């Protein structure tokens, strides 16, 4: 069995090398492949990635114009060869040491999708605004879809390859999270959550999501895909 790890990256020169090293170092009972999609970074990210080729085994794909996280994930999908696909952010907010817990449900049972939930154990918060904003988005999603997902916007999502490929993804940016979750549930797939660790960063450290901009887009995406079949 093989786990394909897609890393969409944009301007993460401070963290990308460490992220790749941690992924390469984590021990699993399955084979790993790393697929990195550089979304037209304007800092030294691409130079760092190029310098790492040959030292660590990964596939590097490039966008010539910045298109967003959702598009980068779709680009990565075209290169995967694994049985399962895990989405990994290029910062250090999520720890690859949680990979064993994320893939264990696939190995021991008939599992479709696994989400790593930041809310199932006590984790640091970047701010109360972001924490409660995220909980509100998850609450609204559960209300609309009759679900019980505690962390819809988690950066750790793992899918069987065929499931993710079947969802006809359209969202270009961060609303990928809502789109993929809404469509998966509408198709009847079950989402299992496991607790993960979370190390939030500040805007000064490079955090890109702006709650006041992405929050309304998240709600619109949930309404948009409510009748998806």
C-alpha positions in Angstrom: 0.0 0.0 0.0 1.2 3.5 -0.7 0.4 6.9 0.8 0.6 9.9 -1.6 1.2 13.2 0.2 0.3 16.4 -1.7 1.9 19.6 -0.5 0.6 22.8 -2.0 3.1 25.5 -1.3 3.3 29.3 -1.8 6.0 31.4 -0.3 7.1 29.1 2.6 10.9 29.5 2.4 11.1 29.5 6.2 9.4 26.1 6.7 9.3 24.0 3.5 12.7 22.2 4.1 11.8 21.2 7.6 8.3 20.0 6.5 9.8 17.8 3.9 12.4 16.4 6.3 9.8 15.6 8.9 7.7 13.8 6.3 10.7 11.8 5.0 11.7 10.8 8.6 8.3 9.6 9.8 8.0 5.8 10.0 5.0 4.2 8.5 3.8 0.6 7.6 3.1 1.8 4.1 5.2 3.3 1.2 5.2 7.1 0.9 5.4 9.4 -2.1 5.7 13.2 -1.7 4.3 15.5 -4.4 5.0 19.2 -4.0 3.2 21.8 -6.1 4.8 25.2 -6.0 2.0 27.7 -6.7 4.3 30.4 -8.2 6.2 31.3 -5.1 8.0 34.7 -5.2 10.4 34.1 -2.4 13.2 31.4 -2.2 10.8 28.5 -1.9 11.4 27.1 -5.3 15.2 27.5 -5.0 15.1 25.5 -1.8 13.0 22.8 -3.4 15.3 22.6 -6.3 18.3 22.3 -4.1 16.7 19.4 -2.2 16.1 17.3 -5.3 18.4 14.3 -5.1 18.7 14.6 -1.4 15.1 13.7 -0.6 12.8 11.8 -2.9 9.8 13.9 -4.1 8.0 15.0 -7.2 8.1 18.8 -7.9 5.4 20.4 -10.0 5.3 24.1 -10.7 2.6 26.7 -11.5 3.8 29.6 -13.6 1.0 31.9 -12.1 -0.5 31.8 -8.6 -3.8 29.9 -8.8 -4.6 28.9 -5.2 -4.5 26.0 -2.8 -7.5 24.2 -4.5 -5.9 24.3 -7.9 -2.5 23.2 -6.5 -4.2 20.1 -5.0 -5.8 19.3 -8.3 -2.5 19.6 -10.0 -1.0 17.2 -7.5 -3.8 14.7 -8.0 -2.6 14.3 -11.6 0.7 12.9 -10.3 -0.3 10.6 -7.5 0.1 6.8 -7.6 -0.8 5.8 -4.1 -3.8 4.1 -2.6 -4.5 7.0 -0.2 -4.0 10.7 -0.6 -3.1 13.1 2.3 -3.1 16.8 2.1 -0.2 18.5 3.9 0.3 22.2 4.4 3.7 23.6 3.8 4.0 25.4 7.1 4.7 23.8 10.5 1.2 24.0 12.0 0.6 20.3 11.4 3.1 17.6 12.5 3.7 14.5 10.2 4.2 12.5 13.4 0.4 12.3 13.3 0.5 10.3 10.1 0.3 6.9 11.8 -2.9 7.9 13.5 -4.3 9.3 10.3 -3.8 6.2 8.2 -4.5 3.6 10.9 -8.3 3.6 10.2 -7.6 2.6 6.6 -5.4 -0.3 7.7 -7.8 -1.8 10.2 -11.2 -1.2 8.8 -13.3 -0.1 5.9 -12.7 3.6 6.0 -13.5 6.1 3.2 -12.0 9.4 4.6 -10.1 10.4 7.7 -9.9 14.0 9.0 -7.4 15.0 11.7 -9.3 17.1 14.2 -7.6 19.9 16.2 -10.7 20.0 18.5 -10.6 16.4 19.9 -7.6 17.2 22.2 -6.4 20.4 23.8 -4.3 22.4 21.4 -2.9 26.0 21.3 -5.0 28.6 19.6 -3.7 31.3 17.2 -6.5 33.5 18.6 -10.0 33.1 20.0 -11.4 34.7 16.8 -9.9 32.0 14.6 -10.8 29.2 17.1 -14.4 30.2 17.5 -14.7 31.2 13.8 -13.6 27.7 12.9 -16.1 26.1 15.3 -18.9 28.3 13.9 -18.1 27.1 10.3 -18.1 23.5 11.5 -21.4 24.0 13.3 -23.0 25.6 10.3 -21.8 22.8 8.1 -23.2 20.1 10.5 -26.5 22.0 10.6 -26.8 22.1 6.8 -25.6 18.6 6.1 -26.9 16.6 9.2 -23.3 15.7 9.9 -21.1 15.6 13.0 -17.7 16.9 11.9 -15.7 18.8 14.6 -13.1 20.4 12.4 -14.1 20.9 8.7 -11.2 23.3 8.0 -8.4 21.0 9.3 -5.3 20.9 7.2 -5.1 17.1 7.6 -7.5 15.3 5.3 -6.9 11.7 4.0 -8.9 10.1 1.2 -9.0 6.9 -0.7 -7.5 7.8 -4.1 -10.7 7.0 -6.1 -12.9 9.0 -3.8 -11.0 12.3 -4.1 -10.6 11.8 -7.9 -14.4 11.3 -8.2 -15.5 14.6 -6.6 -14.9 16.9 -9.6 -13.3 19.6 -7.5 -13.8 23.2 -8.7 -12.8 25.6 -5.9 -9.5 27.4 -6.5 -8.5 28.6 -3.1 -9.2 27.8 0.6 -12.8 26.9 0.0 -11.5 23.5 -1.2 -12.1 22.4 2.4 -15.8 23.0 2.3 -16.2 21.8 -1.2 -14.5 18.5 -0.7 -16.3 17.8 2.5 -19.8 18.7 1.2 -19.4 16.7 -2.0 -18.0 13.7 -0.1 -21.0 13.6 2.3 -23.5 14.2 -0.5 -22.0 11.1 -2.3 -22.6 9.0 0.9 -19.0 8.7 2.1 -18.3 8.6 5.8 -15.7 10.8 7.5 -13.8 9.5 10.5 -12.0 12.0 12.7 -8.9 11.3 14.8 -7.2 13.8 17.2 -4.1 15.6 15.9 -1.7 18.1 17.3 -1.7 21.7 16.1 0.9 24.4 16.3 -0.7 27.7 15.1 1.4 30.4 13.6 0.8 34.2 13.6 0.4 36.6 10.6 4.0 37.7 11.4 5.2 34.2 10.9 3.4 33.9 7.6 -0.2 32.8 8.3 -2.2 33.5 5.1 -5.9 32.8 5.9 -7.8 35.9 6.8 -11.0 34.9 8.7 -13.0 38.0 7.7 -12.3 37.2 4.0 -12.4 33.4 3.9 -15.2 32.9 6.4 -18.0 34.2 4.2 -16.6 32.3 1.2 -16.7 29.1 3.3 -20.4 29.6 4.1 -21.2 30.3 0.4 -19.4 27.2 -0.7 -21.5 25.1 1.8 -24.7 26.5 0.4 -23.4 26.1 -3.2 -22.8 22.4 -2.9 -25.8 21.5 -0.8 -27.6 19.9 -3.7 -24.5 18.2 -5.2 -25.1 14.6 -6.4 
